[in-house]
Amino acid sequence: MGAGFLHPAEVAPVTGLLATAIEDEEWETVVSVIEHEWGILMALDLPTLDRALRALPARMLSAHPIVFAVREIRLNIRGETDALDHSAGRVDLPTHPDDLRDRARSELARISLSAATAFMIAYRVHGRHQQALYYARITEELARRARVHQPNEFVPRVPTALLQVGITKLLVGDHHEASLVLREAYELRHESWDGRNGPDASGKLALLNAVRGEIVEAERWLDRHDEGDGAHGWMVPLVRLSGAIARALIAIARMDQPAAQAALATLELQVNRERSWAPFITYAQAQYALLWGDRRAALQIIERTRVFAGRSLRQAGAERLLDAVEASLLLALERPTEANALLDDRDRNAYTAAVASRLALLTDRKPLARELATAGLAEVNIDAGAQTDLLIASALADASDEDGRRHLTQAIATTARTGMLTPFVVAPRTPLRQLLGTMTPSETHTRIDRMLVSSPEPTPERAHLVELTATERRILLLSAEGRSRQDIALELYVSANTVKFHFRNVYRKLDVDSREDALATARRLGLLPPER
């Protein structure tokens, strides 16, 4: 272990004080120890912390917000957060930079950092990522300032605080900021009391870079993660998990099926135990299935993960990853209308723009593909993987071969730097190889071309979208409400024959011959909202 790391035996004075206070029912002492040392207790003596939380009278929990937040972290249950909101409202934490500076200099700095960190993690556990981000900003600012103004007290505490801030930003999807904060936590690891900071920060950075498509960088961080040590007891699997997910994503990105299969095998039992990381595990499983596995089963796993994660996934950065891979799976299964409905229902980002642009190419809408790719490439701090996807789509959509070669050259150069091959594998194969054939080959170009000869081809050559007009949708919606043809005609101010004409068009487009089949098919394709 590095200098300054606490060994479990060194926490004995803290846990001894807490254990004695529990036995003597000195609840104020119990509260004080938890408020100031819950991080150390959680890392190094969880049984004593849990015993204290169980023993505390309810009135003490409700009266002490930090202790309440720590209990919420330990319960690890996502549900109603009114009580957490109420408890957080009773904590006086500054937000203005001048007030944060003054607090960092004061004797309240330590308890304030403890409170901000506890509520950040508690809201994260509840899946309230935006609220967690609010407390992450306070935690980060307080930690940085207090480290300068009160170094003896805060130097050992800041790396762990920054690690948790970085994890929060990673889960929210702010990859650029998360990378900066996690790097700092790693660089300060030897100043920390907590031996897990190094392996945990490096594991999260390996995962973050793998998700972003920075595969060479992800491998560097994974090596550091594998070399690290310092986590104890129950935290060992948690610290190792992000590295294990990264290992799977790296193998997939490099098109190494045996390594990917072996890495994923270690994740199968953890998906329902690690709630915050379940979407990342599912993303890795779905990416593998897109290339080599059971695509229909992967769609079911994504659906289960969405149910498991609940509404919180809407606030998480992993949702855009799941949206993109789900749409890609639907394309691979030749269900483009469902893919289109999914993409239309989501906020556009670089990941979904890449799949939408690919879909536009498959449906022979090159101007739309070019427009979507251009919009996606304009995203600030775009991830390298999405950027490569969009550059390839733009190359295949360009009006001239010269522009196409220029964009494809940029995509190849990005892959030479990052090591990520999968964007070329999921691109429409025939036009991609034709365009590659018109270019002067480089080492990376040759490697890509050779790989495309033997790799899976998950994207079909072309796709056909089922599209309904606004009137046809309206008629189906009214029909779903149980309205008769005559009622629909009155509602739309048209004749019954006009309604009949529209129904015939709908039946033809959906390849059905009854109202019930039309409604069921339209719902399955995402052309109508699900039945309630």
C-alpha positions in Angstrom: 0.0 0.0 0.0 1.1 3.6 -0.7 2.1 6.1 2.0 -0.8 7.3 4.0 -3.2 4.4 3.3 -5.1 3.1 6.3 -5.0 -0.5 7.1 -8.2 -2.0 8.7 -6.4 -2.3 12.0 -5.7 1.5 12.0 -9.4 2.3 12.0 -9.7 0.5 15.4 -9.8 3.7 17.5 -12.8 5.0 15.4 -14.7 1.7 15.4 -13.9 1.2 19.1 -15.3 4.5 20.0 -18.4 3.8 17.9 -18.9 0.3 19.3 -18.6 1.6 22.9 -21.1 4.4 22.2 -23.6 1.8 20.8 -23.3 -0.4 23.8 -23.7 2.6 26.2 -26.5 4.0 24.0 -24.7 7.3 23.8 -26.5 8.3 20.6 -25.0 11.8 20.2 -21.5 10.2 20.1 -22.7 7.6 17.6 -24.1 10.4 15.4 -20.9 12.4 15.7 -18.7 9.5 14.7 -20.9 8.6 11.7 -21.1 12.3 10.6 -17.4 12.7 10.6 -16.0 9.2 9.7 -18.7 7.4 7.7 -16.4 7.1 4.7 -13.7 5.3 6.6 -16.3 3.1 8.4 -18.0 2.2 5.1 -14.6 1.3 3.5 -13.0 -0.5 6.4 -15.5 -1.6 9.0 -18.9 -1.9 7.4 -20.4 -4.3 10.1 -19.9 -1.7 12.9 -21.4 1.1 10.8 -24.4 -1.1 9.9 -24.8 -2.0 13.6 -24.8 1.7 14.5 -27.4 2.5 11.8 -29.7 -0.3 13.0 -29.3 0.7 16.7 -30.0 4.4 16.3 -33.5 5.5 17.4 -35.7 6.8 14.5 -35.7 10.3 16.1 -32.0 10.5 15.8 -32.1 9.6 12.1 -34.7 12.2 11.3 -32.8 14.8 13.3 -29.4 14.3 11.6 -29.4 14.6 7.8 -25.9 13.2 7.2 -26.7 10.0 9.2 -30.0 9.7 7.3 -28.2 10.0 3.9 -25.6 7.4 5.0 -28.4 5.0 5.9 -30.0 5.6 2.5 -26.7 4.7 0.8 -26.6 1.4 2.8 -30.2 0.5 2.1 -29.4 0.9 -1.6 -33.1 0.9 -2.5 -34.5 3.1 -5.3 -37.9 4.3 -4.3 -39.7 7.5 -3.1 -37.2 10.2 -2.3 -39.4 12.6 -0.4 -37.7 11.8 2.9 -34.3 12.2 1.3 -35.4 15.6 -0.2 -36.7 16.7 3.2 -33.5 15.6 4.9 -31.3 17.4 2.3 -33.4 20.5 2.8 -32.2 20.7 6.4 -28.5 20.9 5.5 -27.0 24.3 5.1 -24.5 24.0 2.2 -23.2 27.0 0.3 -23.4 27.2 -3.5 -22.0 30.6 -4.4 -18.2 30.6 -5.0 -17.5 33.2 -2.4 -19.6 31.3 0.2 -17.8 28.1 -0.7 -14.5 29.8 -0.2 -15.4 31.0 3.2 -16.8 27.6 4.2 -13.6 25.9 3.1 -11.6 28.1 5.5 -13.9 27.6 8.4 -14.3 24.9 11.1 -17.5 23.8 9.3 -15.5 22.7 6.3 -15.2 19.0 7.3 -18.8 18.5 8.2 -19.9 20.3 5.1 -17.7 18.1 2.9 -19.1 15.0 4.7 -22.7 16.2 4.1 -22.2 17.1 0.4 -20.5 13.8 -0.3 -23.1 11.7 1.5 -26.0 13.4 -0.3 -24.3 13.1 -3.6 -23.9 9.3 -3.2 -27.4 8.9 -1.6 -29.1 10.6 -4.6 -26.9 8.5 -6.9 -28.2 5.3 -5.2 -31.7 6.6 -5.7 -31.1 7.1 -9.4 -31.6 10.9 -9.0 -28.5 11.7 -11.1 -29.1 15.4 -11.7 -29.6 16.0 -8.0 -26.4 14.0 -7.3 -24.6 16.2 -9.8 -25.8 19.3 -7.8 -24.1 17.9 -4.7 -21.1 16.8 -6.7 -20.3 20.3 -7.7 -20.4 21.4 -4.1 -18.3 18.5 -3.0 -15.7 19.2 -5.7 -15.4 22.9 -4.9 -15.3 22.4 -1.2 -12.7 19.7 -1.5 -10.4 21.7 -3.7 -10.6 24.9 -1.6 -10.3 23.1 1.8 -7.2 21.2 0.6 -5.5 24.6 0.1 -6.8 26.3 3.2 -6.6 23.4 5.6 -4.1 20.9 4.1 -3.4 18.9 7.3 -7.1 18.1 7.7 -8.1 17.7 4.0 -5.2 16.4 2.0 -6.0 12.8 2.9 -9.7 13.3 2.3 -9.7 15.1 -1.1 -8.8 12.1 -3.3 -11.7 10.0 -2.2 -14.1 13.0 -2.5 -12.9 13.6 -6.1 -13.2 9.9 -6.9 -16.9 10.0 -5.9 -17.4 13.3 -7.9 -15.8 11.6 -10.9 -18.0 8.6 -10.6 -21.1 10.8 -10.4 -20.1 12.7 -13.6 -19.4 9.4 -15.3 -22.9 8.1 -14.5 -24.5 11.3 -15.5 -22.8 11.1 -18.9 -20.4 14.1 -18.6 -17.5 12.1 -20.0 -15.1 14.9 -20.5 -15.5 16.3 -17.0 -15.5 12.8 -15.4 -12.2 12.1 -17.2 -10.5 15.2 -15.7 -11.7 14.6 -12.2 -11.0 10.9 -12.1 -7.4 11.5 -13.5 -6.9 14.0 -10.6 -8.2 11.4 -8.1 -5.8 8.9 -9.5 -2.8 11.3 -9.4 -3.5 12.1 -5.7 -4.0 8.5 -4.7 -0.9 8.3 -2.5 -2.1 11.2 -0.4 -5.3 9.4 0.5 -6.2 7.3 3.5 -8.1 5.1 1.2 -6.1 2.4 -0.7 -8.9 1.8 -3.2 -8.5 5.2 -4.8 -5.8 4.1 -7.3 -7.4 0.9 -8.6 -10.9 2.4 -8.5 -10.1 5.6 -10.3 -8.0 3.7 -12.9 -10.8 1.1 -13.4 -13.4 3.9 -13.9 -11.0 5.6 -16.4 -10.6 2.3 -18.3 -14.4 2.0 -18.5 -14.9 5.6 -19.4 -12.3 5.5 -22.2 -13.7 2.2 -23.5 -17.2 3.7 -23.7 -15.8 6.8 -25.5 -14.0 4.6 -28.0 -10.5 5.6 -26.8 -9.4 2.0 -26.8 -5.6 2.5 -26.6 -6.1 4.9 -23.6 -8.5 2.4 -22.0 -5.9 -0.3 -22.2 -3.4 1.9 -20.5 -5.8 2.6 -17.6 -6.8 -1.1 -17.4 -3.1 -2.1 -17.0 -2.9 0.4 -14.1 -6.1 -1.0 -12.6 -4.8 -4.5 -12.8 -1.6 -3.5 -11.1 -3.4 -1.7 -8.3 -4.2 -3.0 -4.8 -5.7 -1.5 -1.7 -9.4 -2.3 -1.7 -10.6 -4.4 1.3 -13.4 -6.9 1.9 -16.8 -6.2 0.4 -15.4 -3.4 -1.8 -13.1 -5.6 -3.8 -15.8 -6.8 -6.3 -17.1 -3.2 -6.6 -13.7 -1.8 -7.4 -12.9 -4.6 -9.9 -16.3 -4.4 -11.8 -15.6 -1.3 -13.9 -12.3 -2.8 -15.0 -14.1 -6.0 -16.0 -16.7 -4.1 -18.1 -13.8 -2.2 -19.7 -12.1 -5.4 -20.6 -15.1 -6.7 -22.4 -15.7 -3.4 -24.3 -12.0 -3.3 -25.3 -12.1 -6.8 -26.7 -15.3 -6.0 -28.6 -13.9 -2.8 -30.0 -10.8 -4.7 -31.3 -13.0 -7.4 -32.8 -11.5 -10.1 -30.5 -14.4 -12.5 -30.0 -12.7 -15.0 -27.7 -11.4 -12.3 -25.3 -14.8 -10.6 -25.4 -16.7 -13.8 -24.6 -14.3 -14.6 -21.7 -14.7 -11.1 -20.3 -18.5 -11.1 -20.5 -18.7 -14.4 -18.7 -17.4 -12.7 -15.6 -20.2 -10.1 -15.7 -23.2 -12.3 -16.2 -23.9 -12.8 -12.4 -23.4 -9.2 -11.5 -25.9 -7.4 -13.7 -28.8 -7.5 -11.2 -26.5 -6.7 -8.2 -24.8 -3.6 -9.4 -27.7 -1.3 -10.1 -25.8 1.8 -11.2 -23.5 -0.2 -13.5 -26.1 -2.6 -14.9 -26.7 -0.4 -18.0 -22.9 -0.6 -18.8 -22.9 -4.3 -18.4 -26.0 -4.6 -20.6 -24.4 -2.3 -23.2 -21.3 -4.6 -23.4 -23.6 -7.7 -23.7 -25.6 -6.0 -26.4 -22.6 -4.9 -28.4 -21.3 -8.5 -28.4 -24.7 -9.8 -29.5 -24.8 -7.3 -32.3 -21.7 -8.8 -33.8 -21.7 -12.5 -32.7 -24.6 -13.3 -30.4 -28.3 -13.7 -30.0 -29.7 -10.3 -31.1 -33.3 -11.0 -30.0 -32.1 -12.1 -26.5 -30.0 -8.9 -26.3 -33.2 -6.8 -26.9 -34.8 -8.6 -24.1 -31.8 -7.9 -21.8 -32.0 -4.2 -22.7 -35.7 -4.2 -21.9 -35.1 -5.9 -18.5 -32.4 -3.4 -17.7 -34.7 -0.5 -18.5 -37.3 -1.9 -16.1 -34.6 -2.6 -13.5 -33.1 0.9 -13.7 -36.5 2.6 -13.9 -37.0 6.2 -14.4 -33.4 7.0 -13.3 -32.1 5.7 -16.6 -33.6 8.8 -18.2 -31.1 10.9 -16.2 -28.1 8.6 -16.8 -25.5 8.9 -19.5 -25.8 5.2 -20.2 -29.3 5.6 -21.7 -27.9 7.0 -25.0 -25.6 4.0 -25.2 -28.5 1.6 -24.8 -30.7 3.6 -27.2 -28.0 3.4 -29.9 -27.2 -0.3 -29.5 -30.9 -1.2 -29.3 -31.6 0.7 -32.6 -28.6 -1.1 -34.2 -29.9 -4.5 -33.0 -33.3 -3.7 -34.6 -31.6 -2.8 -37.8 -29.6 -6.0 -37.8 -32.9 -7.9 -37.2 -34.4 -6.1 -40.2 -36.9 -4.1 -38.1 -36.0 -0.6 -39.3 -39.4 0.9 -38.6 -39.0 0.1 -34.9 -35.5 1.4 -34.9 -36.7 4.6 -36.5 -39.5 5.0 -33.9 -37.1 4.5 -31.1 -34.7 7.1 -32.4 -37.5 9.6 -33.1 -38.6 9.2 -29.5 -35.2 10.1 -28.0 -33.3 13.3 -27.6 -30.7 13.4 -30.4 -27.1 13.0 -29.5 -23.9 11.8 -31.3 -24.6 8.1 -30.5 -28.2 8.1 -31.7 -27.3 10.4 -34.6 -24.8 7.9 -35.9 -27.4 5.1 -36.0 -30.1 7.4 -37.5 -27.6 8.5 -40.2 -26.9 4.8 -40.9 -30.6 4.1 -41.2 -31.0 7.0 -43.6 -28.3 5.5 -45.8 -30.1 2.1 -45.8 -33.3 3.8 -46.9 -31.6 5.7 -49.7 -32.0 9.2 -48.0 -28.4 10.4 -48.4 -29.2 14.1 -47.8 -30.8 13.3 -44.5 -27.9 11.0 -43.6 -25.5 13.8 -44.3 -27.6 16.3 -42.3 -27.8 13.9 -39.3 -24.0 13.2 -39.4 -23.1 16.9 -39.6 -25.3 17.7 -36.6 -23.9 14.8 -34.6 -20.3 15.8 -35.4 -21.0 19.3 -34.0 -21.5 17.9 -30.5 -19.1 19.5 -28.0 -16.5 17.1 -26.6 -17.8 14.3 -28.9 -16.6 10.8 -28.0 -14.2 9.3 -30.4 -16.3 6.2 -31.1 -19.4 8.2 -32.1 -17.2 10.6 -34.1 -15.8 7.7 -36.1 -19.3 6.3 -36.7 -20.5 9.7 -37.9 -17.5 10.3 -40.1 -18.1 7.0 -41.9 -21.8 7.8 -42.4 -20.9 11.2 -43.7 -18.4 9.7 -46.1 -21.0 7.3 -47.5 -23.6 10.1 -47.8 -21.3 12.7 -49.4 -22.4 13.8 -52.9 -18.8 13.5 -54.3 -16.2 10.8 -53.9 -13.7 13.4 -53.0 -15.6 14.5 -50.0 -16.3 10.9 -49.1 -12.6 10.0 -49.2 -11.8 13.1 -47.1 -14.3 12.0 -44.3 -13.2 8.4 -44.5 -9.6 9.4 -44.2 -10.5 11.2 -41.0 -12.3 8.1 -39.7 -9.3 5.9 -40.5 -6.9 8.4 -38.8 -9.1 8.4 -35.7 -9.1 4.6 -35.6 -5.3 4.5 -36.0 -5.1 6.6 -32.8 -7.9 5.0 -30.8 -7.8 1.3 -31.9 -11.6 1.1 -32.3 -12.6 -1.1 -35.3 -16.3 -1.6 -34.7 -17.6 1.6 -36.4 -16.3 0.1 -39.7 -17.9 -3.3 -39.0 -21.4 -1.8 -38.4 -21.3 0.5 -41.5 -23.1 -0.5 -44.7 -20.5 -3.0 -46.0 -20.7 -2.8 -49.8 -20.5 1.0 -50.2 -17.9 1.2 -47.5 -15.6 -1.3 -49.3 -16.2 0.4 -52.6 -15.1 3.7 -51.2 -12.1 2.2 -49.4 -11.1 0.7 -52.7 -10.7 4.1 -54.3 -8.2 5.3 -51.6 -4.5 4.9 -51.2 -4.1 2.3 -48.5 -2.3 3.0 -45.2 -1.4 0.4 -42.6 -4.7 1.0 -40.7 -6.6 1.1 -44.0 -5.2 -2.3 -45.0 -6.0 -3.7 -41.5 -9.6 -2.5 -41.7 -10.1 -3.8 -45.3 -8.7 -7.2 -44.3 -10.9 -7.3 -41.2 -14.0 -6.5 -43.2 -13.5 -9.6 -45.4 -14.0 -12.0 -42.4 -16.0 -10.0 -39.9 -19.7 -10.3 -39.2 -22.0 -8.0 -41.2 -24.7 -6.9 -38.8 -26.1 -4.1 -41.0 -28.3 -5.1 -43.9 -27.7 -3.7 -47.4 -31.0 -1.8 -47.5 -34.1 -1.2 -45.4 -37.7 -0.3 -45.9 -39.6 2.0 -43.5 -43.3 1.8 -42.9 -44.4 5.4 -42.7 -48.0 6.6 -41.9 -49.3 10.0 -42.7 -50.6 12.2 -39.9 -54.2 11.5 -41.0 -53.6 7.7 -41.0 -52.1 7.9 -37.5 -55.0 10.0 -36.3 -57.5 7.5 -37.7 -55.7 4.6 -36.0 -55.6 6.4 -32.7 -59.3 7.1 -32.8 -59.9 3.5 -33.8 -57.8 2.4 -30.8 -60.2 4.4 -28.6 -63.1 2.2 -29.9 -64.6 4.8 -32.2 -66.6 3.6 -35.2 -65.8 4.5 -38.8 -68.8 7.0 -38.7 -67.5 8.6 -35.5 -64.1 9.0 -37.0 -65.6 10.6 -40.1 -67.5 13.1 -37.9 -64.4 13.8 -35.8 -62.2 14.6 -38.9 -65.0 16.3 -40.9 -64.7 13.9 -43.8 -66.9 11.3 -45.3 -67.1 7.7 -44.2 -65.7 6.7 -47.6 -62.6 8.8 -47.1 -62.1 7.1 -43.7 -62.5 3.7 -45.5 -59.9 4.8 -48.1 -57.4 5.7 -45.4 -58.0 2.4 -43.6 -57.2 0.5 -46.8 -53.9 2.4 -47.2 -53.0 1.6 -43.6 -53.8 -2.1 -44.1 -51.7 -2.1 -47.3 -48.7 -0.4 -45.6 -48.9 -2.7 -42.5 -49.6 -5.8 -44.6 -52.7 -6.7 -42.5 -56.4 -7.2 -43.2 -58.2 -6.3 -40.0 -58.5 -3.4 -37.6 -57.2 -5.4 -34.7 -54.1 -6.6 -36.6 -53.5 -3.0 -37.8 -53.5 -1.7 -34.3 -51.3 -4.5 -33.0 -48.8 -4.1 -35.8 -48.7 -0.3 -35.5 -48.0 -0.6 -31.8 -45.2 -3.2 -32.3 -43.6 -1.0 -34.9 -43.7 2.0 -32.7 -46.1 3.9 -34.9 -48.7 4.1 -32.1 -48.1 4.4 -28.4 -48.3 1.1 -26.4 -51.7 -0.1 -25.2 -52.4 0.9 -21.6 
